[in-house]
Amino acid sequence: MKTYDYHGTEVSLKKTEYRNNGTVALLLNNTDGELFAVATVNLGHPLQSDSMAFLDENNLPGIGKWIEKNHLGMRMGVIAQSGFCRYPLYTLF
């Protein structure tokens, strides 16, 4: 399993899906296989799909740049808002 350094923590990625709508969810697990963080948010937005997701930059600052730096996805230029938080849309490879 491929691992990545996320701000000093070694993580692996797991793509899964949200049960209520089947859109992609991206999990970061530590080296013990335990959940470190959920990188995506489920906004129920029509642009969410099995390959496009909104990233949780609020709880994981810099996650979008990290995704791009590791060639795991690309920013799509769309921002969705929920409450006071804004979430950028990414295509995940």
LUMZABA-599926 format. One record per residue: residue number from 1; z, x, y of N, C-alpha, C in turn. Coordinates in Angstrom, 2 decimals. Atoms other than C-alpha are relative to their C-alpha. Layout:
N
<num NUM; nup Z; neast X; nnorth Y; caup Z; caeast X; canorth Y; cup Z; ceast X; cnorth Y>;
...
This chain:
93
<num 1; nup 0.00; neast 0.84; nnorth -1.18; caup 0.00; caeast 0.00; canorth 0.00; cup 0.00; ceast 0.88; cnorth 1.24>;
<num 2; nup 0.11; neast -0.78; nnorth -1.23; caup -0.98; caeast 1.37; canorth 3.39; cup 1.16; ceast -0.33; cnorth 0.93>;
<num 3; nup -1.09; neast 0.20; nnorth -0.95; caup 1.82; caeast 1.86; canorth 5.89; cup -0.42; ceast 0.53; cnorth 1.37>;
<num 4; nup 0.27; neast -0.35; nnorth -1.39; caup 1.80; caeast 2.23; canorth 9.67; cup 1.33; ceast 0.25; cnorth 0.71>;
<num 5; nup -1.17; neast -0.22; nnorth -0.82; caup 4.25; caeast 3.52; canorth 12.24; cup -0.01; ceast -1.01; cnorth 1.15>;
<num 6; nup -0.15; neast 0.94; nnorth -1.12; caup 5.37; caeast 0.70; canorth 14.55; cup 1.27; ceast 0.36; cnorth 0.75>;
<num 7; nup -1.11; neast -0.41; nnorth -0.85; caup 7.60; caeast 2.19; canorth 17.26; cup 1.12; ceast 0.65; cnorth -0.80>;
<num 8; nup -0.99; neast -0.74; nnorth 0.75; caup 9.34; caeast 4.50; canorth 14.81; cup 0.44; ceast -0.63; cnorth -1.31>;
<num 9; nup -0.31; neast 0.66; nnorth 1.27; caup 9.55; caeast 2.06; canorth 11.90; cup -1.26; ceast -0.03; cnorth -0.85>;
<num 10; nup 1.14; neast 0.03; nnorth 0.92; caup 7.27; caeast 2.43; canorth 8.89; cup -0.13; ceast -1.42; cnorth -0.55>;
<num 11; nup 0.23; neast 1.38; nnorth 0.42; caup 5.74; caeast -0.97; canorth 8.13; cup -1.30; ceast -0.11; cnorth -0.79>;
<num 12; nup 1.25; neast 0.39; nnorth 0.65; caup 3.14; caeast -2.49; canorth 5.85; cup -0.32; ceast -1.40; cnorth 0.50>;
<num 13; nup 0.43; neast 1.30; nnorth -0.49; caup 1.13; caeast -5.58; canorth 6.71; cup -0.27; ceast -0.94; cnorth -1.16>;
<num 14; nup 0.32; neast 1.04; nnorth 0.98; caup 0.84; caeast -8.81; canorth 4.81; cup -0.61; ceast -1.17; cnorth 0.75>;
<num 15; nup 0.65; neast 1.19; nnorth -0.55; caup -1.66; caeast -11.50; canorth 5.73; cup 0.35; ceast -1.17; cnorth -0.90>;
<num 16; nup -0.29; neast 1.22; nnorth 0.73; caup -0.54; caeast -14.94; canorth 4.69; cup -0.46; ceast -1.15; cnorth 0.88>;
<num 17; nup 0.43; neast 1.12; nnorth -0.84; caup -0.99; caeast -18.41; canorth 6.13; cup 1.16; ceast -0.94; cnorth 0.27>;
<num 18; nup -0.97; neast 1.03; nnorth -0.34; caup 1.04; caeast -21.05; canorth 7.87; cup -0.27; ceast -1.22; cnorth -0.87>;
<num 19; nup 0.16; neast 1.11; nnorth 0.94; caup 1.64; caeast -23.92; canorth 5.47; cup -0.53; ceast -1.27; cnorth 0.64>;
<num 20; nup 0.39; neast 1.28; nnorth -0.60; caup 1.08; caeast -26.72; canorth 7.96; cup -1.47; ceast -0.09; cnorth 0.41>;
<num 21; nup 1.40; neast 0.08; nnorth -0.44; caup -2.45; caeast -25.72; canorth 9.02; cup -0.90; ceast 1.07; cnorth -0.62>;
<num 22; nup 0.82; neast -0.99; nnorth 0.70; caup -3.65; caeast -22.79; canorth 6.86; cup -0.52; ceast 1.13; cnorth 0.86>;
<num 23; nup 0.46; neast -1.11; nnorth -0.85; caup -4.15; caeast -20.42; canorth 9.80; cup 0.75; ceast 1.27; cnorth -0.35>;
<num 24; nup -0.54; neast -1.31; nnorth 0.39; caup -3.44; caeast -16.71; canorth 9.45; cup 1.36; ceast 0.27; cnorth 0.66>;
<num 25; nup -1.29; neast -0.50; nnorth -0.47; caup 0.09; caeast -15.37; canorth 9.76; cup 0.04; ceast 1.47; cnorth -0.41>;
<num 26; nup -0.05; neast -1.44; nnorth 0.27; caup 0.62; caeast -11.61; canorth 9.98; cup 1.46; ceast 0.44; cnorth -0.02>;
<num 27; nup -1.37; neast -0.44; nnorth 0.18; caup 3.88; caeast -10.21; canorth 8.62; cup 0.05; ceast 1.52; cnorth -0.03>;
<num 28; nup -0.27; neast -1.43; nnorth 0.08; caup 5.22; caeast -6.69; canorth 9.10; cup 1.23; ceast 0.15; cnorth -0.88>;
<num 29; nup -1.11; neast -0.23; nnorth 0.92; caup 7.43; caeast -5.55; canorth 6.21; cup 0.42; ceast 1.46; cnorth 0.07>;
<num 30; nup -0.46; neast -1.38; nnorth 0.02; caup 9.62; caeast -2.47; canorth 6.08; cup -0.29; ceast 0.63; cnorth -1.35>;
<num 31; nup 0.34; neast -0.71; nnorth 1.23; caup 9.38; caeast 0.11; canorth 3.30; cup 0.70; ceast -0.57; cnorth -1.23>;
<num 32; nup -0.67; neast 0.67; nnorth 1.11; caup 11.81; caeast -1.92; canorth 1.16; cup -0.66; ceast -1.32; cnorth -0.35>;
<num 33; nup 0.69; neast 1.26; nnorth 0.23; caup 9.39; caeast -4.85; canorth 1.32; cup 0.65; ceast -1.19; cnorth 0.68>;
<num 34; nup -0.69; neast 1.07; nnorth -0.73; caup 11.76; caeast -6.85; canorth 3.52; cup -0.72; ceast -0.28; cnorth 1.31>;
<num 35; nup 0.66; neast 0.40; nnorth -1.24; caup 10.45; caeast -8.76; canorth 6.51; cup 0.61; ceast 0.73; cnorth 1.19>;
<num 36; nup -0.41; neast -0.68; nnorth -1.22; caup 10.62; caeast -6.66; canorth 9.67; cup -0.27; ceast -0.90; cnorth 1.20>;
<num 37; nup 0.37; neast 0.87; nnorth -1.11; caup 8.79; caeast -9.06; canorth 12.01; cup -1.20; ceast -0.85; cnorth -0.37>;
<num 38; nup 1.20; neast 0.83; nnorth 0.10; caup 6.25; caeast -11.85; canorth 12.23; cup -0.78; ceast 0.25; cnorth 1.28>;
<num 39; nup 0.78; neast -0.43; nnorth -1.16; caup 3.49; caeast -10.63; canorth 14.54; cup -0.75; ceast -1.15; cnorth 0.67>;
<num 40; nup 0.77; neast 1.12; nnorth -0.52; caup 1.80; caeast -14.02; canorth 15.03; cup 0.90; ceast -1.17; cnorth 0.32>;
<num 41; nup -0.68; neast 1.26; nnorth -0.27; caup 2.83; caeast -17.38; canorth 16.40; cup -0.94; ceast -1.14; cnorth -0.37>;
<num 42; nup 0.78; neast 1.15; nnorth 0.40; caup 1.68; caeast -20.76; canorth 15.16; cup 0.08; ceast -1.05; cnorth 1.10>;
<num 43; nup 0.01; neast 0.93; nnorth -1.14; caup 0.73; caeast -22.77; canorth 18.23; cup -0.73; ceast -1.30; cnorth -0.31>;
<num 44; nup 0.79; neast 1.19; nnorth 0.32; caup -1.42; caeast -25.33; canorth 16.43; cup -1.21; ceast -0.15; cnorth 0.91>;
<num 45; nup 1.13; neast -0.05; nnorth -0.92; caup -4.24; caeast -24.33; canorth 18.77; cup -1.31; ceast -0.09; cnorth -0.78>;
<num 46; nup 1.26; neast 0.13; nnorth 0.74; caup -7.82; caeast -25.23; canorth 17.78; cup -0.74; ceast 1.33; cnorth -0.24>;
<num 47; nup 0.66; neast -1.29; nnorth 0.23; caup -8.93; caeast -21.56; canorth 18.06; cup 0.64; ceast 0.80; cnorth -1.13>;
<num 48; nup -0.63; neast -0.67; nnorth 1.13; caup -6.46; caeast -20.44; canorth 15.39; cup -0.83; ceast -0.27; cnorth -1.25>;
<num 49; nup 0.79; neast 0.16; nnorth 1.22; caup -8.19; caeast -19.86; canorth 12.04; cup 0.56; ceast 0.91; cnorth -1.08>;
<num 50; nup -0.42; neast -0.92; nnorth 1.06; caup -8.01; caeast -17.81; canorth 8.88; cup -0.18; ceast 1.47; cnorth 0.40>;
<num 51; nup 0.16; neast -1.38; nnorth -0.46; caup -8.93; caeast -14.72; canorth 10.93; cup 0.37; ceast 0.18; cnorth 1.48>;
<num 52; nup -0.37; neast -0.10; nnorth -1.41; caup -7.88; caeast -15.50; canorth 14.52; cup 1.41; ceast -0.56; cnorth 0.20>;
<num 53; nup -1.40; neast 0.39; nnorth -0.19; caup -4.24; caeast -15.66; canorth 15.62; cup 0.49; ceast 0.43; cnorth 1.37>;
<num 54; nup -0.68; neast -0.37; nnorth -1.24; caup -2.06; caeast -15.55; canorth 18.68; cup 1.14; ceast 0.94; cnorth -0.34>;
<num 55; nup -1.02; neast -1.01; nnorth 0.28; caup 0.17; caeast -12.46; canorth 18.75; cup 1.24; ceast -0.23; cnorth 0.85>;
<num 56; nup -1.30; neast 0.20; nnorth -0.66; caup 3.85; caeast -12.58; canorth 19.68; cup 0.38; ceast 1.22; cnorth 0.83>;
<num 57; nup -0.29; neast -1.11; nnorth -0.93; caup 3.85; caeast -10.08; canorth 22.56; cup 1.38; ceast -0.16; cnorth 0.65>;
<num 58; nup -1.31; neast 0.23; nnorth -0.62; caup 7.10; caeast -11.65; canorth 23.79; cup 1.12; ceast 0.64; cnorth -0.80>;
<num 59; nup -1.03; neast -0.58; nnorth 0.86; caup 9.21; caeast -10.57; canorth 20.81; cup -0.38; ceast 1.37; cnorth -0.55>;
<num 60; nup 0.50; neast -1.30; nnorth 0.46; caup 7.05; caeast -7.58; canorth 19.84; cup -0.87; ceast 0.61; cnorth 1.10>;
<num 61; nup 0.79; neast -0.56; nnorth -1.10; caup 6.01; caeast -5.94; canorth 23.12; cup -0.93; ceast 1.11; cnorth -0.48>;
<num 62; nup 0.99; neast -1.01; nnorth 0.35; caup 2.84; caeast -3.91; canorth 22.69; cup -0.66; ceast -0.22; cnorth -1.35>;
<num 63; nup 0.58; neast 0.23; nnorth 1.33; caup 1.88; caeast -5.46; canorth 19.33; cup -1.53; ceast -0.07; cnorth 0.06>;
<num 64; nup 1.45; neast 0.09; nnorth -0.12; caup -1.63; caeast -6.19; canorth 20.58; cup -0.66; ceast 1.37; cnorth 0.10>;
<num 65; nup 0.55; neast -1.35; nnorth -0.13; caup -2.30; caeast -2.62; canorth 21.66; cup 0.16; ceast 0.78; cnorth -1.31>;
<num 66; nup -0.22; neast -0.66; nnorth 1.28; caup -0.80; caeast -1.42; canorth 18.38; cup -1.03; ceast -0.47; cnorth -1.03>;
<num 67; nup 1.02; neast 0.56; nnorth 0.90; caup -3.14; caeast -3.74; canorth 16.42; cup -1.36; ceast 0.65; cnorth 0.28>;
<num 68; nup 1.28; neast -0.61; nnorth -0.36; caup -6.13; caeast -2.36; canorth 18.34; cup -0.03; ceast 1.48; cnorth -0.33>;
<num 69; nup -0.06; neast -1.44; nnorth 0.26; caup -5.02; caeast 1.28; canorth 18.06; cup -0.18; ceast 0.31; cnorth -1.49>;
<num 70; nup 0.11; neast -0.20; nnorth 1.44; caup -4.81; caeast 0.93; canorth 14.28; cup -1.23; ceast -0.68; cnorth -0.61>;
<num 71; nup 1.26; neast 0.63; nnorth 0.43; caup -8.20; caeast -0.85; canorth 14.09; cup 0.24; ceast -1.17; cnorth -0.94>;
<num 72; nup -0.36; neast 1.16; nnorth 0.81; caup -6.59; caeast -3.99; canorth 12.67; cup -0.48; ceast -1.31; cnorth 0.60>;
<num 73; nup 0.45; neast 1.21; nnorth -0.66; caup -7.96; caeast -6.45; canorth 15.18; cup -0.50; ceast 0.29; cnorth 1.40>;
<num 74; nup 0.59; neast -0.13; nnorth -1.33; caup -9.52; caeast -7.09; canorth 18.57; cup 0.41; ceast -1.20; cnorth 0.85>;
<num 75; nup -0.37; neast 1.05; nnorth -0.95; caup -8.38; caeast -9.06; canorth 21.61; cup -1.22; ceast -0.83; cnorth 0.36>;
<num 76; nup 1.12; neast 0.91; nnorth -0.26; caup -10.54; caeast -12.12; canorth 22.29; cup -0.09; ceast -0.46; cnorth 1.46>;
<num 77; nup 0.05; neast 0.38; nnorth -1.41; caup -9.69; caeast -12.65; canorth 25.98; cup 0.52; ceast -1.41; cnorth 0.28>;
<num 78; nup -0.56; neast 1.34; nnorth -0.16; caup -8.01; caeast -16.04; canorth 25.44; cup 1.52; ceast 0.12; cnorth -0.04>;
<num 79; nup -1.46; neast 0.02; nnorth -0.04; caup -4.36; caeast -16.65; canorth 26.33; cup 0.44; ceast -1.45; cnorth -0.11>;
<num 80; nup -0.58; neast 1.34; nnorth 0.11; caup -2.38; caeast -19.71; canorth 25.22; cup 1.45; ceast 0.09; cnorth 0.47>;
<num 81; nup -1.36; neast 0.02; nnorth -0.51; caup 0.91; caeast -20.73; canorth 26.74; cup 0.80; ceast -1.04; cnorth -0.76>;
<num 82; nup -0.96; neast 0.93; nnorth 0.60; caup 3.92; caeast -22.35; canorth 25.08; cup 1.31; ceast 0.21; cnorth 0.73>;
<num 83; nup -1.19; neast -0.17; nnorth -0.83; caup 6.87; caeast -22.98; canorth 27.34; cup -0.28; ceast 1.03; cnorth 1.08>;
<num 84; nup 0.17; neast -1.05; nnorth -1.00; caup 7.30; caeast -19.92; canorth 29.53; cup -0.70; ceast 1.24; cnorth -0.57>;
<num 85; nup 0.60; neast -1.17; nnorth 0.66; caup 5.58; caeast -17.57; canorth 27.04; cup -1.51; ceast -0.14; cnorth -0.10>;
<num 86; nup 1.46; neast -0.05; nnorth 0.11; caup 1.95; caeast -16.52; canorth 26.94; cup -0.35; ceast 0.89; cnorth -1.20>;
<num 87; nup 0.38; neast -0.68; nnorth 1.23; caup 0.21; caeast -15.39; canorth 23.75; cup -1.50; ceast 0.30; cnorth -0.01>;
<num 88; nup 1.41; neast -0.36; nnorth 0.07; caup -3.08; caeast -13.44; canorth 23.50; cup -0.59; ceast -0.29; cnorth -1.39>;
<num 89; nup 0.71; neast 0.28; nnorth 1.24; caup -5.63; caeast -14.43; canorth 20.85; cup -0.69; ceast 1.27; cnorth -0.50>;
<num 90; nup 0.63; neast -1.16; nnorth 0.63; caup -6.81; caeast -11.71; canorth 18.44; cup -0.77; ceast -0.43; cnorth -1.24>;
<num 91; nup 0.67; neast 0.07; nnorth 1.29; caup -9.36; caeast -11.54; canorth 15.68; cup 0.61; ceast 1.10; cnorth -0.85>;
<num 92; nup -0.61; neast -0.98; nnorth 0.89; caup -7.67; caeast -9.81; canorth 12.76; cup -0.99; ceast 0.39; cnorth -1.08>;
<num 93; nup 0.94; neast -0.51; nnorth 1.00; caup -9.77; caeast -7.60; canorth 10.46; cup 0.62; ceast 0.03; cnorth -1.37>;
